[in-house]
Amino acid sequence: MTSTSPAPAPLATVTDTGPDTVSDTDSAAAPGGRRRHAVVGAGHRSQMYIDAIVGEHAEVAELVAWCEPNPARAAYYDAHVGAQLPRYQPDALEQMIAEQQVERVVVATPDHTHADVVSRALDAGADVVLEKPLTIDAAGCRRISDAVARTGRDVVMTFNYRYSPRNSALREVIATGVIGDVTSVHFEWALDTVHGADYFRRWHRDKSKSGGLLVHKSSHHFDLVNWWLDDVPTRVFASGGLRFYGDENARARSLGPRPTRGTGAVGDPFALDLRADSRLAALYLDAEEHDGYLRDQDVFGPGITIEDNMSVLVDYQRGATLTYSLNAHSPWEGYRVTVNGTAGRAELEVVERGAVQPDADGNAVLDPSATPDRVDEGPRPHGERLLVQRHWAQAYEHPIPRGRGSHGGGDAILLADVFRGAQDDPLGRAAGYLDGVRAAAVGIAGNQSMASGLPVLLADLDLGVDLGGA
Ligand SMILES: NC(=O)c1ccc[n+]([C@@H]2O[C@H](COP(=O)([O-])OP(=O)(O)OC[C@H]3O[C@@H](n4cnc5c(N)ncnc54)[C@H](O)[C@@H]3O)[C@@H](O)[C@H]2O)c1
């Protein structure tokens, strides 16, 4: 083993491209011509898939219809792709699949609808590309598992975080065995007061729609740990609460009268003014009249039923333990992962936004991980570092390839896998519905544990599928 850096190096600044640039077009074209795709849920997240289908992957994929209840959002994407595609309401999903000969649907609807949309699409004869989380509860897992078993159809889970070069690098380090067998993982994720706050403005704030952040957000993180360790979670204990956002906390901290929504509120760093972003205005403000969906509710308003501080303990089948925490009101955004093994330890540190500094109008980029062009910010610069240290040896820095575009270049590689088919990937990044169940199950069990105060065995959740061995 080489030791390239006896002293821990500072976090490397992430640049757009670099000498170790990850190729995002390595995959070969899928055989069989262009597959007919429809988008179900034409909101914010769908654009990544829409752009991929009509752009980079147009030779293998075709966009043929929308299933979207809001006409303003469907019209927005018609204009975006420069064509008027047939539109269908949610209850006409099966009709759309039949009439438009849809071979595959891309599902980017709110989390609580996933189980219904996915199982119906499979039954109607389409394969599915599904945004995380798989679903929000055990009944949803059962419904999707049953539909997969019944139809034999394919569900691709788009766990894009796996594809971030830094997360792939940690998987590589663990898989080489350089730190031995993993005994425990410590994983802290901090969401800042802009990005973290955003989960408290719309449907995510309602646990019956998102499953709370332990399902909605942490399913990314639990999937990473499952995949890093190539292991299966077995038991979960969780504790947490709503301690910062929400009307009761605002009252307790004497925050005074609050606006009901961000649009029009002046000089409030917690307010999201939809008019400041033409895309947000078109997708949500201009679409409100059709469904009353408010994208910019006050994060200190009533009706929030999700937690903003969560701590979780997870046991794994082969004996490792995960200690995990998620905070949604941090002054900086990023994460730290420590993996202890029988031969040493690996430590991944990532700063996605070192400090939140809104512009003169009080606005800041909502999701710092989705914006590759970052600047250094004071003593906590945007950057990433993966240190590996074996027992009795100096630490060294494991190189992280630089990717182009959002999520550290991960999204581009993911899309190539989704639309052209995963090639022989030694990292095994492509994910299916069982990976989705394994990730969502940790959050679902965590929610149950938070409610009961007791640990929960995943085998007792009745997920409709055996989580399997590693
Ligand atoms: N992987 C990631 O990094 C990432 C990032 C953002 C969102 N997401 C996921 O993408 C999904 C969508 O999130 P979003 O931010 O785009 O939400 P959104 O609210 O902006 O969009 C959802 C769209 O679905 C439509 N819709 C609601 N119910 C429907 C139904 N039954 N059938 C068809 N359409 C329906 C809504 O009208 C809306 O246009 C969520 O599951 C979320 O977890 C993933």
Ligand as a Chemical Component Dictionary entry (heavy atoms), coordinates in Angstrom:
data_LIG
# 
_chem_comp.id                   LIG 
_chem_comp.type                 NON-POLYMER 
_chem_comp.pdbx_formal_charge   0 
_chem_comp.three_letter_code    LIG 
# 
loop_
_chem_comp_atom.comp_id 
_chem_comp_atom.atom_id 
_chem_comp_atom.alt_atom_id 
_chem_comp_atom.type_symbol 
_chem_comp_atom.charge 
_chem_comp_atom.model_Cartn_x 
_chem_comp_atom.model_Cartn_y 
_chem_comp_atom.model_Cartn_z 
_chem_comp_atom.pdbx_ordinal 
LIG N1  N1  N 0  -33.014 11.670 -6.044  1  
LIG C1  C1  C 0  -33.091 12.944 -5.768  2  
LIG O1  O1  O 0  -32.084 13.583 -5.554  3  
LIG C2  C2  C 0  -34.464 13.620 -5.741  4  
LIG C3  C3  C 0  -34.553 15.016 -5.731  5  
LIG C4  C4  C 0  -35.830 15.591 -5.712  6  
LIG C5  C5  C 0  -36.967 14.793 -5.679  7  
LIG N2  N2  N 1  -36.844 13.439 -5.672  8  
LIG C6  C6  C 0  -38.055 12.576 -5.649  9  
LIG O2  O2  O 0  -38.809 12.836 -6.825  10 
LIG C7  C7  C 0  -40.208 12.739 -6.547  11 
LIG C8  C8  C 0  -40.895 14.039 -6.992  12 
LIG O3  O3  O 0  -40.393 15.126 -6.257  13 
LIG P1  P1  P 0  -40.577 16.622 -6.806  14 
LIG O4  O4  O 0  -39.743 17.491 -5.962  15 
LIG O5  O5  O -1 -40.428 16.668 -8.260  16 
LIG O6  O6  O 0  -42.122 16.862 -6.411  17 
LIG P2  P2  P 0  -43.140 17.898 -7.103  18 
LIG O7  O7  O 0  -44.203 18.126 -6.120  19 
LIG O8  O8  O 0  -42.388 19.056 -7.631  20 
LIG O9  O9  O 0  -43.693 17.098 -8.370  21 
LIG C9  C9  C 0  -44.573 16.020 -8.251  22 
LIG C10 C10 C 0  -45.534 16.052 -9.437  23 
LIG O10 O10 O 0  -46.365 14.894 -9.396  24 
LIG C11 C11 C 0  -47.699 15.288 -9.715  25 
LIG N3  N3  N 0  -48.587 14.256 -9.152  26 
LIG C12 C12 C 0  -49.092 14.151 -7.896  27 
LIG N4  N4  N 0  -49.782 12.999 -7.758  28 
LIG C13 C13 C 0  -49.714 12.361 -8.960  29 
LIG C14 C14 C 0  -50.206 11.127 -9.444  30 
LIG N5  N5  N 0  -50.917 10.290 -8.663  31 
LIG N6  N6  N 0  -49.963 10.791 -10.731 32 
LIG C15 C15 C 0  -49.248 11.598 -11.532 33 
LIG N7  N7  N 0  -48.741 12.795 -11.136 34 
LIG C16 C16 C 0  -48.960 13.162 -9.852  35 
LIG C17 C17 C 0  -47.841 16.665 -9.115  36 
LIG O11 O11 O 0  -48.870 17.409 -9.710  37 
LIG C18 C18 C 0  -46.457 17.253 -9.414  38 
LIG O12 O12 O 0  -46.430 17.871 -10.675 39 
LIG C19 C19 C 0  -40.334 12.456 -5.057  40 
LIG O13 O13 O 0  -40.532 11.073 -4.865  41 
LIG C20 C20 C 0  -38.982 12.868 -4.483  42 
LIG O14 O14 O 0  -38.611 12.095 -3.361  43 
LIG C21 C21 C 0  -35.612 12.843 -5.711  44 
# 
loop_
_chem_comp_bond.comp_id 
_chem_comp_bond.atom_id_1 
_chem_comp_bond.atom_id_2 
_chem_comp_bond.value_order 
_chem_comp_bond.pdbx_ordinal 
LIG N1  C1  SING 1  
LIG C1  O1  DOUB 2  
LIG C1  C2  SING 3  
LIG C2  C3  SING 4  
LIG C2  C21 DOUB 5  
LIG C3  C4  DOUB 6  
LIG C4  C5  SING 7  
LIG C5  N2  DOUB 8  
LIG N2  C6  SING 9  
LIG N2  C21 SING 10 
LIG C6  O2  SING 11 
LIG C6  C20 SING 12 
LIG O2  C7  SING 13 
LIG C7  C8  SING 14 
LIG C7  C19 SING 15 
LIG C8  O3  SING 16 
LIG O3  P1  SING 17 
LIG P1  O4  DOUB 18 
LIG P1  O5  SING 19 
LIG P1  O6  SING 20 
LIG O6  P2  SING 21 
LIG P2  O7  DOUB 22 
LIG P2  O8  SING 23 
LIG P2  O9  SING 24 
LIG O9  C9  SING 25 
LIG C9  C10 SING 26 
LIG C10 O10 SING 27 
LIG C10 C18 SING 28 
LIG O10 C11 SING 29 
LIG C11 N3  SING 30 
LIG C11 C17 SING 31 
LIG N3  C12 SING 32 
LIG N3  C16 SING 33 
LIG C12 N4  DOUB 34 
LIG N4  C13 SING 35 
LIG C13 C14 SING 36 
LIG C13 C16 DOUB 37 
LIG C14 N5  SING 38 
LIG C14 N6  DOUB 39 
LIG N6  C15 SING 40 
LIG C15 N7  DOUB 41 
LIG N7  C16 SING 42 
LIG C17 O11 SING 43 
LIG C17 C18 SING 44 
LIG C18 O12 SING 45 
LIG C19 O13 SING 46 
LIG C19 C20 SING 47 
LIG C20 O14 SING 48 
# 
